[in-house]
Amino acid sequence: MALPSAPCCEIRTLVLHVYPDGIKAYGHERLTTPLGRRGKPVKKLRLIPAERAHALARKLQGRFGTTVSVL
């Protein structure tokens, strides 16, 4: 019996979602900002190592009116 092998991606992208009104609900404005390797905003999505992306996400979480996504 063959085992299914899904591709394992060790490279991710990091995105910061900012809610200017502070309300995380459907229909409210949301600004999406891709982040680079150093955690600074960049113009387009950058691929960074998964370990580094999760470390930056833990560092950035908890800010009021924001959500961090590792894609």
PDB file of N, CA, C and O in Angstrom:
ATOM      1  N   MET A   1       0.844  -1.170   0.000  1.00  0.00           N
ATOM      2  CA  MET A   1       0.000   0.000   0.000  1.00  0.00           C
ATOM      3  C   MET A   1       0.895   1.240   0.000  1.00  0.00           C
ATOM      4  O   MET A   1       1.799   1.364   0.826  1.00  0.00           O
ATOM      5  N   ALA A   2       0.642   2.124  -0.902  1.00  0.00           N
ATOM      6  CA  ALA A   2       1.449   3.346  -1.024  1.00  0.00           C
ATOM      7  C   ALA A   2       0.982   4.394  -0.015  1.00  0.00           C
ATOM      8  O   ALA A   2      -0.214   4.607   0.186  1.00  0.00           O
ATOM      9  N   LEU A   3       1.947   5.027   0.597  1.00  0.00           N
ATOM     10  CA  LEU A   3       1.630   6.095   1.538  1.00  0.00           C
ATOM     11  C   LEU A   3       1.590   7.426   0.802  1.00  0.00           C
ATOM     12  O   LEU A   3       2.507   7.745   0.045  1.00  0.00           O
ATOM     13  N   PRO A   4       0.529   8.209   1.018  1.00  0.00           N
ATOM     14  CA  PRO A   4       0.478   9.519   0.354  1.00  0.00           C
ATOM     15  C   PRO A   4       1.528  10.443   0.971  1.00  0.00           C
ATOM     16  O   PRO A   4       1.663  10.530   2.191  1.00  0.00           O
ATOM     17  N   SER A   5       2.247  11.112   0.122  1.00  0.00           N
ATOM     18  CA  SER A   5       3.248  12.046   0.628  1.00  0.00           C
ATOM     19  C   SER A   5       2.928  13.443   0.108  1.00  0.00           C
ATOM     20  O   SER A   5       3.102  13.736  -1.074  1.00  0.00           O
ATOM     21  N   ALA A   6       2.467  14.281   0.998  1.00  0.00           N
ATOM     22  CA  ALA A   6       2.170  15.661   0.637  1.00  0.00           C
ATOM     23  C   ALA A   6       3.457  16.466   0.721  1.00  0.00           C
ATOM     24  O   ALA A   6       4.301  16.194   1.575  1.00  0.00           O
ATOM     25  N   PRO A   7       3.615  17.436  -0.139  1.00  0.00           N
ATOM     26  CA  PRO A   7       4.837  18.240  -0.073  1.00  0.00           C
ATOM     27  C   PRO A   7       4.892  19.030   1.231  1.00  0.00           C
ATOM     28  O   PRO A   7       3.903  19.637   1.641  1.00  0.00           O
ATOM     29  N   CYS A   8       6.037  19.018   1.867  1.00  0.00           N
ATOM     30  CA  CYS A   8       6.241  19.736   3.116  1.00  0.00           C
ATOM     31  C   CYS A   8       6.973  21.032   2.803  1.00  0.00           C
ATOM     32  O   CYS A   8       8.099  21.005   2.306  1.00  0.00           O
ATOM     33  N   CYS A   9       6.363  22.130   3.079  1.00  0.00           N
ATOM     34  CA  CYS A   9       6.941  23.426   2.755  1.00  0.00           C
ATOM     35  C   CYS A   9       7.629  24.018   3.982  1.00  0.00           C
ATOM     36  O   CYS A   9       6.975  24.311   4.983  1.00  0.00           O
ATOM     37  N   GLU A  10       8.920  24.190   3.905  1.00  0.00           N
ATOM     38  CA  GLU A  10       9.679  24.778   4.998  1.00  0.00           C
ATOM     39  C   GLU A  10       9.909  26.272   4.784  1.00  0.00           C
ATOM     40  O   GLU A  10      10.642  26.909   5.540  1.00  0.00           O
ATOM     41  N   ILE A  11       9.278  26.824   3.748  1.00  0.00           N
ATOM     42  CA  ILE A  11       9.395  28.252   3.463  1.00  0.00           C
ATOM     43  C   ILE A  11       8.000  28.858   3.538  1.00  0.00           C
ATOM     44  O   ILE A  11       7.056  28.333   2.947  1.00  0.00           O
ATOM     45  N   ARG A  12       7.874  29.945   4.253  1.00  0.00           N
ATOM     46  CA  ARG A  12       6.571  30.578   4.473  1.00  0.00           C
ATOM     47  C   ARG A  12       6.644  32.069   4.168  1.00  0.00           C
ATOM     48  O   ARG A  12       7.715  32.616   3.905  1.00  0.00           O
ATOM     49  N   THR A  13       5.483  32.712   4.211  1.00  0.00           N
ATOM     50  CA  THR A  13       5.404  34.166   4.125  1.00  0.00           C
ATOM     51  C   THR A  13       4.720  34.673   5.386  1.00  0.00           C
ATOM     52  O   THR A  13       3.946  33.948   6.012  1.00  0.00           O
ATOM     53  N   LEU A  14       4.999  35.899   5.752  1.00  0.00           N
ATOM     54  CA  LEU A  14       4.460  36.494   6.974  1.00  0.00           C
ATOM     55  C   LEU A  14       3.646  37.724   6.599  1.00  0.00           C
ATOM     56  O   LEU A  14       4.117  38.587   5.858  1.00  0.00           O
ATOM     57  N   VAL A  15       2.417  37.801   7.113  1.00  0.00           N
ATOM     58  CA  VAL A  15       1.516  38.898   6.782  1.00  0.00           C
ATOM     59  C   VAL A  15       0.944  39.476   8.074  1.00  0.00           C
ATOM     60  O   VAL A  15       0.564  38.738   8.982  1.00  0.00           O
ATOM     61  N   LEU A  16       0.890  40.806   8.142  1.00  0.00           N
ATOM     62  CA  LEU A  16       0.320  41.502   9.287  1.00  0.00           C
ATOM     63  C   LEU A  16      -0.979  42.155   8.847  1.00  0.00           C
ATOM     64  O   LEU A  16      -0.989  42.930   7.891  1.00  0.00           O
ATOM     65  N   HIS A  17      -2.078  41.852   9.533  1.00  0.00           N
ATOM     66  CA  HIS A  17      -3.377  42.450   9.254  1.00  0.00           C
ATOM     67  C   HIS A  17      -3.639  43.504  10.327  1.00  0.00           C
ATOM     68  O   HIS A  17      -3.616  43.201  11.520  1.00  0.00           O
ATOM     69  N   VAL A  18      -3.885  44.736   9.901  1.00  0.00           N
ATOM     70  CA  VAL A  18      -4.121  45.839  10.830  1.00  0.00           C
ATOM     71  C   VAL A  18      -5.562  46.297  10.675  1.00  0.00           C
ATOM     72  O   VAL A  18      -6.036  46.523   9.562  1.00  0.00           O
ATOM     73  N   TYR A  19      -6.256  46.431  11.801  1.00  0.00           N
ATOM     74  CA  TYR A  19      -7.638  46.902  11.832  1.00  0.00           C
ATOM     75  C   TYR A  19      -7.634  48.313  12.420  1.00  0.00           C
ATOM     76  O   TYR A  19      -7.541  48.467  13.637  1.00  0.00           O
ATOM     77  N   PRO A  20      -7.733  49.363  11.563  1.00  0.00           N
ATOM     78  CA  PRO A  20      -7.629  50.739  12.048  1.00  0.00           C
ATOM     79  C   PRO A  20      -8.674  51.109  13.106  1.00  0.00           C
ATOM     80  O   PRO A  20      -8.386  51.888  14.015  1.00  0.00           O
ATOM     81  N   ASP A  21      -9.868  50.560  12.994  1.00  0.00           N
ATOM     82  CA  ASP A  21     -10.929  50.870  13.972  1.00  0.00           C
ATOM     83  C   ASP A  21     -10.792  50.029  15.234  1.00  0.00           C
ATOM     84  O   ASP A  21     -11.437  50.316  16.242  1.00  0.00           O
ATOM     85  N   GLY A  22      -9.968  49.008  15.189  1.00  0.00           N
ATOM     86  CA  GLY A  22      -9.796  48.120  16.331  1.00  0.00           C
ATOM     87  C   GLY A  22     -10.856  47.037  16.408  1.00  0.00           C
ATOM     88  O   GLY A  22     -10.887  46.273  17.372  1.00  0.00           O
ATOM     89  N   ILE A  23     -11.732  46.956  15.400  1.00  0.00           N
ATOM     90  CA  ILE A  23     -12.823  45.975  15.395  1.00  0.00           C
ATOM     91  C   ILE A  23     -12.503  44.889  14.381  1.00  0.00           C
ATOM     92  O   ILE A  23     -12.427  45.157  13.181  1.00  0.00           O
ATOM     93  N   LYS A  24     -12.315  43.655  14.863  1.00  0.00           N
ATOM     94  CA  LYS A  24     -12.020  42.525  13.988  1.00  0.00           C
ATOM     95  C   LYS A  24     -13.321  41.809  13.652  1.00  0.00           C
ATOM     96  O   LYS A  24     -13.603  40.743  14.198  1.00  0.00           O
ATOM     97  N   ALA A  25     -14.105  42.384  12.765  1.00  0.00           N
ATOM     98  CA  ALA A  25     -15.383  41.797  12.392  1.00  0.00           C
ATOM     99  C   ALA A  25     -15.590  41.957  10.886  1.00  0.00           C
ATOM    100  O   ALA A  25     -14.941  42.774  10.234  1.00  0.00           O
ATOM    101  N   TYR A  26     -16.495  41.166  10.365  1.00  0.00           N
ATOM    102  CA  TYR A  26     -16.811  41.215   8.944  1.00  0.00           C
ATOM    103  C   TYR A  26     -17.338  42.602   8.571  1.00  0.00           C
ATOM    104  O   TYR A  26     -18.171  43.166   9.279  1.00  0.00           O
ATOM    105  N   GLY A  27     -16.856  43.137   7.475  1.00  0.00           N
ATOM    106  CA  GLY A  27     -17.340  44.410   6.992  1.00  0.00           C
ATOM    107  C   GLY A  27     -16.536  45.613   7.456  1.00  0.00           C
ATOM    108  O   GLY A  27     -16.760  46.725   6.980  1.00  0.00           O
ATOM    109  N   HIS A  28     -15.605  45.409   8.376  1.00  0.00           N
ATOM    110  CA  HIS A  28     -14.771  46.512   8.836  1.00  0.00           C
ATOM    111  C   HIS A  28     -13.471  46.532   8.033  1.00  0.00           C
ATOM    112  O   HIS A  28     -13.034  45.513   7.496  1.00  0.00           O
ATOM    113  N   GLU A  29     -12.876  47.699   7.968  1.00  0.00           N
ATOM    114  CA  GLU A  29     -11.670  47.875   7.170  1.00  0.00           C
ATOM    115  C   GLU A  29     -10.493  47.079   7.734  1.00  0.00           C
ATOM    116  O   GLU A  29     -10.298  47.013   8.947  1.00  0.00           O
ATOM    117  N   ARG A  30      -9.708  46.471   6.826  1.00  0.00           N
ATOM    118  CA  ARG A  30      -8.527  45.710   7.219  1.00  0.00           C
ATOM    119  C   ARG A  30      -7.402  46.034   6.238  1.00  0.00           C
ATOM    120  O   ARG A  30      -7.586  45.928   5.026  1.00  0.00           O
ATOM    121  N   LEU A  31      -6.256  46.423   6.750  1.00  0.00           N
ATOM    122  CA  LEU A  31      -5.083  46.693   5.928  1.00  0.00           C
ATOM    123  C   LEU A  31      -4.143  45.498   6.041  1.00  0.00           C
ATOM    124  O   LEU A  31      -3.817  45.065   7.146  1.00  0.00           O
ATOM    125  N   THR A  32      -3.707  44.967   4.906  1.00  0.00           N
ATOM    126  CA  THR A  32      -2.826  43.811   4.893  1.00  0.00           C
ATOM    127  C   THR A  32      -1.437  44.261   4.472  1.00  0.00           C
ATOM    128  O   THR A  32      -1.273  44.886   3.424  1.00  0.00           O
ATOM    129  N   THR A  33      -0.435  43.944   5.290  1.00  0.00           N
ATOM    130  CA  THR A  33       0.940  44.343   5.028  1.00  0.00           C
ATOM    131  C   THR A  33       1.844  43.114   5.054  1.00  0.00           C
ATOM    132  O   THR A  33       1.944  42.456   6.090  1.00  0.00           O
ATOM    133  N   PRO A  34       2.504  42.788   3.941  1.00  0.00           N
ATOM    134  CA  PRO A  34       3.467  41.682   3.974  1.00  0.00           C
ATOM    135  C   PRO A  34       4.740  42.118   4.708  1.00  0.00           C
ATOM    136  O   PRO A  34       5.168  43.268   4.608  1.00  0.00           O
ATOM    137  N   LEU A  35       5.327  41.186   5.440  1.00  0.00           N
ATOM    138  CA  LEU A  35       6.545  41.467   6.194  1.00  0.00           C
ATOM    139  C   LEU A  35       7.703  40.655   5.647  1.00  0.00           C
ATOM    140  O   LEU A  35       7.510  39.549   5.141  1.00  0.00           O
ATOM    141  N   GLY A  36       8.899  41.199   5.746  1.00  0.00           N
ATOM    142  CA  GLY A  36      10.099  40.534   5.256  1.00  0.00           C
ATOM    143  C   GLY A  36      10.818  39.760   6.344  1.00  0.00           C
ATOM    144  O   GLY A  36      10.253  39.491   7.404  1.00  0.00           O
ATOM    145  N   ARG A  37      12.069  39.401   6.078  1.00  0.00           N
ATOM    146  CA  ARG A  37      12.853  38.575   6.991  1.00  0.00           C
ATOM    147  C   ARG A  37      13.153  39.247   8.314  1.00  0.00           C
ATOM    148  O   ARG A  37      13.312  38.572   9.331  1.00  0.00           O
ATOM    149  N   ARG A  38      13.232  40.548   8.316  1.00  0.00           N
ATOM    150  CA  ARG A  38      13.555  41.268   9.546  1.00  0.00           C
ATOM    151  C   ARG A  38      12.320  41.779  10.271  1.00  0.00           C
ATOM    152  O   ARG A  38      12.436  42.472  11.281  1.00  0.00           O
ATOM    153  N   GLY A  39      11.133  41.441   9.762  1.00  0.00           N
ATOM    154  CA  GLY A  39       9.902  41.871  10.402  1.00  0.00           C
ATOM    155  C   GLY A  39       9.476  43.261   9.993  1.00  0.00           C
ATOM    156  O   GLY A  39       8.605  43.853  10.629  1.00  0.00           O
ATOM    157  N   LYS A  40      10.074  43.794   8.942  1.00  0.00           N
ATOM    158  CA  LYS A  40       9.729  45.127   8.456  1.00  0.00           C
ATOM    159  C   LYS A  40       8.843  45.001   7.223  1.00  0.00           C
ATOM    160  O   LYS A  40       8.977  44.040   6.465  1.00  0.00           O
ATOM    161  N   PRO A  41       7.939  45.957   7.011  1.00  0.00           N
ATOM    162  CA  PRO A  41       7.041  45.902   5.847  1.00  0.00           C
ATOM    163  C   PRO A  41       7.808  45.927   4.527  1.00  0.00           C
ATOM    164  O   PRO A  41       8.802  46.637   4.376  1.00  0.00           O
ATOM    165  N   VAL A  42       7.318  45.133   3.578  1.00  0.00           N
ATOM    166  CA  VAL A  42       7.865  45.092   2.224  1.00  0.00           C
ATOM    167  C   VAL A  42       6.711  45.269   1.246  1.00  0.00           C
ATOM    168  O   VAL A  42       5.546  45.199   1.639  1.00  0.00           O
ATOM    169  N   LYS A  43       7.030  45.499  -0.038  1.00  0.00           N
ATOM    170  CA  LYS A  43       5.978  45.771  -1.018  1.00  0.00           C
ATOM    171  C   LYS A  43       5.251  44.515  -1.504  1.00  0.00           C
ATOM    172  O   LYS A  43       4.059  44.573  -1.805  1.00  0.00           O
ATOM    173  N   LYS A  44       5.950  43.391  -1.581  1.00  0.00           N
ATOM    174  CA  LYS A  44       5.304  42.154  -2.029  1.00  0.00           C
ATOM    175  C   LYS A  44       5.707  41.015  -1.102  1.00  0.00           C
ATOM    176  O   LYS A  44       6.651  41.141  -0.322  1.00  0.00           O
ATOM    177  N   LEU A  45       4.983  39.901  -1.193  1.00  0.00           N
ATOM    178  CA  LEU A  45       5.255  38.760  -0.324  1.00  0.00           C
ATOM    179  C   LEU A  45       6.664  38.234  -0.528  1.00  0.00           C
ATOM    180  O   LEU A  45       7.119  38.071  -1.660  1.00  0.00           O
ATOM    181  N   ARG A  46       7.352  37.971   0.576  1.00  0.00           N
ATOM    182  CA  ARG A  46       8.703  37.419   0.534  1.00  0.00           C
ATOM    183  C   ARG A  46       8.698  36.053   1.199  1.00  0.00           C
ATOM    184  O   ARG A  46       8.027  35.852   2.212  1.00  0.00           O
ATOM    185  N   LEU A  47       9.433  35.130   0.640  1.00  0.00           N
ATOM    186  CA  LEU A  47       9.557  33.805   1.231  1.00  0.00           C
ATOM    187  C   LEU A  47      10.666  33.833   2.276  1.00  0.00           C
ATOM    188  O   LEU A  47      11.778  34.286   2.003  1.00  0.00           O
ATOM    189  N   ILE A  48      10.352  33.344   3.480  1.00  0.00           N
ATOM    190  CA  ILE A  48      11.331  33.280   4.555  1.00  0.00           C
ATOM    191  C   ILE A  48      11.244  31.899   5.196  1.00  0.00           C
ATOM    192  O   ILE A  48      10.210  31.240   5.080  1.00  0.00           O
ATOM    193  N   PRO A  49      12.290  31.446   5.865  1.00  0.00           N
ATOM    194  CA  PRO A  49      12.245  30.129   6.514  1.00  0.00           C
ATOM    195  C   PRO A  49      11.110  30.056   7.535  1.00  0.00           C
ATOM    196  O   PRO A  49      10.828  31.030   8.233  1.00  0.00           O
ATOM    197  N   ALA A  50      10.466  28.898   7.614  1.00  0.00           N
ATOM    198  CA  ALA A  50       9.297  28.727   8.481  1.00  0.00           C
ATOM    199  C   ALA A  50       9.631  29.001   9.941  1.00  0.00           C
ATOM    200  O   ALA A  50       8.836  29.619  10.649  1.00  0.00           O
ATOM    201  N   GLU A  51      10.774  28.559  10.393  1.00  0.00           N
ATOM    202  CA  GLU A  51      11.167  28.762  11.789  1.00  0.00           C
ATOM    203  C   GLU A  51      11.271  30.251  12.119  1.00  0.00           C
ATOM    204  O   GLU A  51      10.820  30.696  13.174  1.00  0.00           O
ATOM    205  N   ARG A  52      11.864  31.004  11.213  1.00  0.00           N
ATOM    206  CA  ARG A  52      12.000  32.455  11.406  1.00  0.00           C
ATOM    207  C   ARG A  52      10.637  33.155  11.332  1.00  0.00           C
ATOM    208  O   ARG A  52      10.378  34.092  12.087  1.00  0.00           O
ATOM    209  N   ALA A  53       9.770  32.699  10.424  1.00  0.00           N
ATOM    210  CA  ALA A  53       8.437  33.293  10.283  1.00  0.00           C
ATOM    211  C   ALA A  53       7.622  33.111  11.559  1.00  0.00           C
ATOM    212  O   ALA A  53       6.948  34.043  11.997  1.00  0.00           O
ATOM    213  N   HIS A  54       7.675  31.921  12.161  1.00  0.00           N
ATOM    214  CA  HIS A  54       6.924  31.673  13.388  1.00  0.00           C
ATOM    215  C   HIS A  54       7.514  32.451  14.562  1.00  0.00           C
ATOM    216  O   HIS A  54       6.773  32.895  15.439  1.00  0.00           O
ATOM    217  N   ALA A  55       8.827  32.620  14.593  1.00  0.00           N
ATOM    218  CA  ALA A  55       9.451  33.414  15.657  1.00  0.00           C
ATOM    219  C   ALA A  55       9.029  34.871  15.564  1.00  0.00           C
ATOM    220  O   ALA A  55       8.731  35.495  16.582  1.00  0.00           O
ATOM    221  N   LEU A  56       8.998  35.422  14.354  1.00  0.00           N
ATOM    222  CA  LEU A  56       8.540  36.806  14.184  1.00  0.00           C
ATOM    223  C   LEU A  56       7.064  36.954  14.523  1.00  0.00           C
ATOM    224  O   LEU A  56       6.658  37.963  15.099  1.00  0.00           O
ATOM    225  N   ALA A  57       6.256  35.953  14.171  1.00  0.00           N
ATOM    226  CA  ALA A  57       4.826  36.011  14.477  1.00  0.00           C
ATOM    227  C   ALA A  57       4.589  36.024  15.983  1.00  0.00           C
ATOM    228  O   ALA A  57       3.725  36.756  16.467  1.00  0.00           O
ATOM    229  N   ARG A  58       5.351  35.217  16.732  1.00  0.00           N
ATOM    230  CA  ARG A  58       5.218  35.225  18.194  1.00  0.00           C
ATOM    231  C   ARG A  58       5.620  36.578  18.770  1.00  0.00           C
ATOM    232  O   ARG A  58       5.018  37.052  19.733  1.00  0.00           O
ATOM    233  N   LYS A  59       6.633  37.193  18.179  1.00  0.00           N
ATOM    234  CA  LYS A  59       7.102  38.500  18.647  1.00  0.00           C
ATOM    235  C   LYS A  59       6.070  39.595  18.376  1.00  0.00           C
ATOM    236  O   LYS A  59       5.896  40.497  19.196  1.00  0.00           O
ATOM    237  N   LEU A  60       5.380  39.522  17.228  1.00  0.00           N
ATOM    238  CA  LEU A  60       4.447  40.567  16.824  1.00  0.00           C
ATOM    239  C   LEU A  60       3.033  40.374  17.351  1.00  0.00           C
ATOM    240  O   LEU A  60       2.228  41.303  17.286  1.00  0.00           O
ATOM    241  N   GLN A  61       2.710  39.205  17.868  1.00  0.00           N
ATOM    242  CA  GLN A  61       1.343  38.962  18.326  1.00  0.00           C
ATOM    243  C   GLN A  61       1.054  39.751  19.593  1.00  0.00           C
ATOM    244  O   GLN A  61       1.968  40.100  20.340  1.00  0.00           O
ATOM    245  N   GLY A  62      -0.202  40.026  19.826  1.00  0.00           N
ATOM    246  CA  GLY A  62      -0.608  40.708  21.045  1.00  0.00           C
ATOM    247  C   GLY A  62      -0.743  42.211  20.907  1.00  0.00           C
ATOM    248  O   GLY A  62      -1.151  42.878  21.858  1.00  0.00           O
ATOM    249  N   ARG A  63      -0.410  42.765  19.742  1.00  0.00           N
ATOM    250  CA  ARG A  63      -0.594  44.191  19.550  1.00  0.00           C
ATOM    251  C   ARG A  63      -2.070  44.457  19.343  1.00  0.00           C
ATOM    252  O   ARG A  63      -2.760  43.661  18.707  1.00  0.00           O
ATOM    253  N   PHE A  64      -2.566  45.569  19.872  1.00  0.00           N
ATOM    254  CA  PHE A  64      -3.986  45.889  19.769  1.00  0.00           C
ATOM    255  C   PHE A  64      -4.370  46.176  18.311  1.00  0.00           C
ATOM    256  O   PHE A  64      -3.697  46.948  17.629  1.00  0.00           O
ATOM    257  N   GLY A  65      -5.431  45.564  17.850  1.00  0.00           N
ATOM    258  CA  GLY A  65      -5.967  45.814  16.517  1.00  0.00           C
ATOM    259  C   GLY A  65      -5.179  45.178  15.389  1.00  0.00           C
ATOM    260  O   GLY A  65      -5.277  45.619  14.244  1.00  0.00           O
ATOM    261  N   THR A  66      -4.393  44.141  15.693  1.00  0.00           N
ATOM    262  CA  THR A  66      -3.622  43.471  14.651  1.00  0.00           C
ATOM    263  C   THR A  66      -3.769  41.952  14.751  1.00  0.00           C
ATOM    264  O   THR A  66      -4.089  41.409  15.808  1.00  0.00           O
ATOM    265  N   THR A  67      -3.528  41.293  13.637  1.00  0.00           N
ATOM    266  CA  THR A  67      -3.469  39.847  13.572  1.00  0.00           C
ATOM    267  C   THR A  67      -2.275  39.488  12.704  1.00  0.00           C
ATOM    268  O   THR A  67      -2.037  40.136  11.684  1.00  0.00           O
ATOM    269  N   VAL A  68      -1.522  38.468  13.090  1.00  0.00           N
ATOM    270  CA  VAL A  68      -0.353  38.027  12.330  1.00  0.00           C
ATOM    271  C   VAL A  68      -0.663  36.673  11.715  1.00  0.00           C
ATOM    272  O   VAL A  68      -1.168  35.779  12.393  1.00  0.00           O
ATOM    273  N   SER A  69      -0.358  36.521  10.420  1.00  0.00           N
ATOM    274  CA  SER A  69      -0.598  35.266   9.721  1.00  0.00           C
ATOM    275  C   SER A  69       0.694  34.748   9.122  1.00  0.00           C
ATOM    276  O   SER A  69       1.464  35.508   8.535  1.00  0.00           O
ATOM    277  N   VAL A  70       0.931  33.450   9.270  1.00  0.00           N
ATOM    278  CA  VAL A  70       2.046  32.787   8.597  1.00  0.00           C
ATOM    279  C   VAL A  70       1.415  31.912   7.526  1.00  0.00           C
ATOM    280  O   VAL A  70       0.714  30.948   7.833  1.00  0.00           O
ATOM    281  N   LEU A  71       1.665  32.252   6.271  1.00  0.00           N
ATOM    282  CA  LEU A  71       1.056  31.548   5.154  1.00  0.00           C
ATOM    283  C   LEU A  71       2.054  30.616   4.511  1.00  0.00           C
ATOM    284  O   LEU A  71       1.724  29.930   3.544  1.00  0.00           O
TER     285      LEU A  71
END
